[in-house]
């Protein structure tokens, strides 16, 4: 399917679909809870790396995603299920408090440099560039496969990453408002929501696989 690169309505729909799948505004409390132990400079670095990595992942998905999945014989539905399992494991650690407890212990022992790099996992993937966003990007690249369309979609991905960066940039204000107790509450609520999201990814993947077998 070919469209003009100047057909802005198509790219607006792509941007809106990414926002709906990722919900960057709704992820502000999640970013806040995951980075509450970091300094302002560290938060800025985490924000930049997370969104740069997410943009790179989505760009790779746009240009090579379908070919990579086909090469390894992996379906998008299988990718959804795997991503859902990863999200559930992260959500469980947030609900039980083990996620922030692990980070706090490392912080107290002055081992920040050895702390798990949350910029890439789980922030960049699977929270920003998750199964939904990657699947949508791959589907978009299949429907609009000309180079001009791919360039236009690339610009949308870059703009989307910048929008996520702006949302996370506002996270320090949330820390002042919520406080330590509020962060703990938000962390567990977001963990529950994330677990629901992971289960949804898995159920959609299973349903699609079963319908494909039966159909």
N, C-alpha and C positions, 0 to 999 in steps of 0.2 A: 504494500500500500504506500503510495507516494503522496507527499504533501509539500507545499512550499515551506521553506524555512522561515518565511515571514508570516505564516499562519499562526498567529500568537495564541489563538484559542486552543490549539492542540497542546502547546507547551504549557499553557496555564492549567489544562486538565491534568497533565503529567505532574506538575508541581503540586496541585491540590491532592492528587492521589498519594504522593509521597508523604505529604503532611498528614493525611488521614491515616495512613498506615503506621507512621512513626510517632505522630503526636508530639512534636518537640516541646510545645508549651507544657503539656502534661508531664514531660520528662524532667522538668526543672526541679521538682522535689527529689526525684531519683538521683539526679546529678548532685544535688546538695547533700543528700545523705551519704553518697559514695565518696565525696571529697571533703567532708567536714573536718577531717584531720589535717588537711593540706594548708599550706600558706597561700597567700594571694598569688604569688608567682607560680607556685605549683599548680594551682587551679587553672591559671591562664594557660600553662603548658599542657595540662591534661585536656582542657577544652580544645586547644588548637590541634593536638595530635589526634584526639578522638574524631573530630569532624574532618580533618584532612584524610585520615585513614578510611573513614566512612565514604568520603567522596571518591577515593581511589578504588575502593571495593565496588561501589556502584558503577564507576566508569568501566572497570574491568568486566563487570556483569553486562553492561550495555554493549560492549564491543565483542566480548568473547564468551559471555556466560552460557549461551545456548550450545556453542561448540564444545566448551569444557565439560558440561554435563553429558552431552552426547558421547564425547570421547571416553569418559569413564563409565558410560552406561547408567548414569544417575538421572532419575526423573525429578522434576520440580517438587512433586508430592513427597518423595523420599527426603528431599532437602528440607521441606517444611517439617517433617516429623523429627529429623535430626536437630534442627534448630529449636523446635519445641521442647525437646528433652533437655537441651542445654539451658534454655530459659528457665525451665522448671527447677533445675539444679541450683541455678543462681538465686531464684526466688526463694527456695527453701532455706538457703543460708541467710537470706535477708530476714525471713520471718522468724527464724530461731535466734537471730542475733549473732551467729557465728561469723558472718561476713565482716561486720564492723568490729567484732571482738578481735578477730585475727589481725585486722589492720591496726587496731589500737595497741595490741601487744607489741607488734613490730615497731610501732611508732615510739612506744615507751622504751624500747631497747635500742633506740637510735639506729634502726635498720631500715630507714625509709628508702634507701637506694635499692634494697633487696625486696621491697614490697611489690606484690603482684602488679603488673602494669595494667590498671583498669582502663587506661585510655583506649587500648585496642580491644581487650576483652574484659568486661562485657559491654563497654560503652559503644565503641565503634561497631562491633559485631558481637552479639546479635541484636543489641538494643536499637541502634540507629540503622545500620545496614543489615537488617534482619531478613529472615526468610520472606516476609511479605514484601519488603522494599526490593529485595533482589529479584524475587519472582516477578513483580510488577515491571521492573526494569528490563528483565529478559523478554517478557511478553511484549513490551513496548518496542524493543529492538527488532523483534520478529515482524511486528505489524508495520513499522516504519523503518525500513532497512536501508534507505539510500544514505549516502555519506552526508548530504546536507541535513537530512533529518537527524542523523546520529550526532552531528555537530550541535544542532539546536538542542537536542536532549542533553548533551554534555553540559551545555551552558545552564540548563535547568538544574542539573545535579549540583553544579558548583554554587549556584544561587541558593539552592536548598540547604547545602552545607553551611553557607554563610548565615542563613536564617537560623539554623540550629545553634551556630556559634553565638549569635546575638542572644538567643534564649538562655543558653547556659551562662552567658556573661552576666545575666541578671541574677544568677544563683546566690552570690554573696549577700544580696539584700534579703533573700529568703532565710539565710542563716541567722541574721540579726533578729528577724521577726519570730522565727520558730523556737530558737534556743535548743539546748541539748535534749530536753524531754520531747520537744516537738519533733526533732530530727528522728528520735527513736520511734515515735509513733508513725511518722510519715514513712520511715524505712519499712516497717512491718506492713503498713497499708499498701505501699507500692509493691512489696514482695508478694502480697496476696493477689494484686492486680496482674503482676507479671506471671504468676503461676497460672492464673486464669487464661492469660494470653498464650502461654506455652501449651496448655491443654487444648485451646482453640486451634492452634497451628497443627497439633497432632491429629485432632479429630477431623479437620478439613482434609489433611493429607490422606488419612485412612479412608474417609468417605470417597475421595476422588479415586483412590486405588481400587476400592471395592466396586464402585460404579463402572470403572473401566473394565474390570474383569467380567462383571455381570452384563455390561452393555455390549 
